[in-house]
Amino acid sequence: YEANGECVIPEIISDNLTLSKECSPYVAQGDVVVDSNVTLTIEPGVEIRMAEHGNMFIYGNLQAHGTESERILFTLNPEYSGSEWGALCFMNNSSTSDLSYATVKNASKGPDPVRQSAAISGFFSDLQLDHLIIDSIFQNPILGRYSDITLTNSFLHSDITGDLINVKYGHARIENCEFQGNVHPDADAIDYDDVEDGVIRNCKIHSFYGLNCDAIDIGENAVNIAIDSLIIYNITDKGISVGQQSSATIRNCTFLNCNLGLGLK
C-alpha cells in the first residue's frame, strides 16, 4: 500500500477529537457518529471528504471554526464524482454546536425523511451557524425541529423545490444573510412554523421565479416574529406571508417585483 496523503475519520468518535489542517484532507469511509458528550473540533482550512450517501451524526458537539481566508469544506469524495453524500445530522445534542466560515457542497439529506431532510438538520439541538456558504446541493440547505438555530452572515441557495431554511417547533434568529432562489415551484427562502420570538433581520432575499414561491412564509402558530430591514425582490408570490394564528412585527422592508408584498391570513 502506498500513502495518498489522506487521513481517515473514525466511524465512531467516542473521545474528544481534533481534525487539524496538517492532516487534511480527511476521508470518511461511510457514516460517522460523534457520541454524546464528545466534542469533534475542526480547525481552519480542513477539508472533509464524505463517502457516497454517507452522513455525519452528531449526538455530542461539533466545533468547526474556519476563518475568512481558511474556510472549512464539507464535500463529496472525488472518487464518487457525479453522486452525492448525505447530511450533517445534529441529534439530541449534549451542548451547543458551532459551525462558522464553512462551505457545504454536494450534500443531500439524512436517512430520516422527517428529522433529517436537509444538508444540515437539527433535531432537539442548538446550532450556531455563521458565515456559511451552502450551494450546489441536492436537497434543502437547513432544517430545524424542536431546535434553537442562529444563522448569521451566510449565503444559501439550492436548485430544488423546498425551503432554504425551515424551522418548526423551536426558536430561530436569522441576520445578515442572502437567500437566492431558483425556477422551481413551491420554493420558499425562510419558513417558520410554531416558532416563538423568532427574528429575521438585515437579509436580502431574491430570484424565486417558480410558481407559489414566498420569500418568507410565517406559517401557523408562530408567535412574536420580528422582521426588520429586508430587501425582497423578484418573488412570484408573496414577499412575506403571515399564516393563521401567527403574529409578526414588520419594519423597514423594501419589496420590489413581488406579486404581493405582504399577505395576512
N, C-alpha and C positions, 0 to 999 in steps of 0.2 A: 504494500500500500504506500502511496505517495501523498504527503500532506498537501492540501489545497489552500491552506491559509484560513479556513473557516473554523469557527468554534461551534460546538453543538450545545443547544439549550437542553437541559434535562427535561424529561417528560413530566416528572413530578418534582416541584420545588418545595421541599419540606423544611428548609432552613433559609435564613436570610441570604440573598444572593445579589451581587452587583455585576452587571454587564458593562465592561469597560471598552473604551474606544480602541485600545491596543489590540483587542482580540476580535474586533468587528471585521467582517460581517458575522452575525450569529445565525445558525440554521436550526429551525425546528423540524424534527423528523415526523411529527404528527401533532396531536393535541398537546398543549402544555397546560398544566394545572399548578396554580400557586395556592398552596394550602392556607387555611385560616390562620390568622395571627403570624403570617410570614410576609416579609416585605421583599419585593423584587425591585431593585433600583437599576435604572438605565441611565448611563452617563451621556453627555452631549456627543453628537457625531456617530452614535451607534446605529447600525442598520440591522433590522430583524427580518430575516427571510423565512416566511411561513411556508409550511407544506401545503400542497393542494388540498383544499377543503379543511385544512387544519385550523383549530381555534385556540385562543388563549383564555382559559377560565380562571379568573382572579377571585378567589374567596378571601384572600388576605388583603394585601395592599400593594399598589403599584405606584412607584415614584419615578417618573420618567421626565427629566428636566433637560431639554435641549437649550440651545441658545440661538440667537438670530443668525449667526454665522455657521453654527454646527447643529442643524436640526436632527432629530431622531426620525428614522424612517421605518415604518412597518409596511412590508410589501411582499409580493409573491416571490418564492424562489424562482430564479430564471430558468431552472430545469423544467418548470411547468408552464412555460410561456404560452399565453393564449387561454389559460384557465383562470381560476380564482382561489383565494383562500377564504376562510370563514370570518371570524369576528373577534374583537376584544370583548369578552363577556364578563361583566362585573356582577358577582352573585353574592348577596348577603355579606358584603364586605365588613371586615372587623374594624376598619378605620377608613378615613377619607383618602381616596386615591387622587394623585395629581398627575396631569399629563400636559406638558407645555412645550411649545416650539417643536411640534411633531407633525409629520405628514403620514397620512394613511392612504394607501393605494391598493387597487386590485382586490379589496375586501368585498365580502358579501354579507353573510349572516350566520348566526349560530344554529344549532340543531333544533332549538325550541322555537316554534313559529310564533309564539305569543310573547315570550320574555326576551328573545334574542334575535329579533328580526331586523337588525341594523348592524352596520360596521362596528359601532361602539354601542353596546347595550348594557343598561344598568337596571338591576332588579334588587330592591331594598339595598341601595348603595348610595354613597355620597361621592360625587365626582367634581373635581375642579379641572376644567378644560380651558387652556389658554393658548393663543397663537397656534391653533391647529389649522392645517390645510387638509380637507377631506375631499378628494376628487378622484375621478377615474375608478369608480367603484361600481358594484353590480347590484347593490341594494341601497336602502336608505342609510344616511350617514349616522344619525344618533337617535336612540330610543331610551326613554326612561319610564320605569314602572315602580311606584312606591319609592321613589328616589329623590334626592336633593341634588340638582345639577346646576352648575355655574359654567356658562360658556362665554368667553370674552375674546375679543381681538382675533377672530377666526374667520375663515372662508370655507363655505360649504356649497357643494354642487354635486348633482347626480344626473344621470341620463335615463332615469326610470320614473314610473308613476309612484308616488308616495310623498311622504313628508321629509323635509330635510332634517328637522328635529321634531320629535313627537314625545311629549311628556304627559303622563297621566298618573293621577293619584300621588301627588307629591308636590315638590317646590322646584321652581326654576328661575334663574336670572340670566338674561342674555343681554350683553352690552358690547358695542363697538364691533359688530360683526357684519359680514357681507354674505348674502344668500343669492345665488344665481340659479334660475330655473331652467326649464327645457321646453320641448314642444309637446310633451305627453299630457293627457288629460288627468284630472284628479290629483294634481301635484301641488301641495302647499309648502310654503317655506317653514312656517312655525305653527305647530298645533298644540294647544294646551287643553286638556280635559281634566276636570276635578283637581285643578291646581289652585292652591291658596297663596295669596300675597306674591304672585309672580311679577317679574319685571322684564320688559323689553325696551331697551333704550339705546339711542345713538347707532342705529343699524341702517344699512342700505339693502333693499330687497327689490329684485328686478328680474325681468325677462322670463315670466311664466306665461307661455304662449298657448298651452293646451286648454281645452275646454274645462270649465269648472275648477279653476285654479285660484286660490286665495294666497295673498302674501302672508296674512296672519289669520288663523282660524281659532278663535277662542270658543271652544265647544261648550258643552253643558256643565253646569255646576262649577265653573271656575270663578273664584271669589277674589275681589280686590286686586285686579291685574292693573299694573301701572305701565302705560305705554307712552313713551316720550321721545321726541326728536328723531323721527324716522323719515327716510326718503324712500318712497314706494312708487315704482313706475313700471309700465308695460306689464300689466296684470289683466288677464282676460275676464276675471270675475271680480271679487271684492278685494280692496286693499286691506281692510280689517273687517272680519265677521265676528260678531259677538252673539253667542248662542243662548239658548234658553236657560233661565235661572243663573246667568252669569253676570258679573259686574266688572266694569273696567273704567279707568280714568285715562283719557287720551288727550295729549297735549303736543303742540309744536310739530305736527306731522305734515308732510307735503305729499300729495297724491297726484300723479301725472299719468295720463293714458291708462286709467283703470276703468273697467265697465261700471263699477260702483266704488266710491271711496270708502264709505263706512256703512255696513249693514247691521241693524239691530233686530234680533229675533225675539 
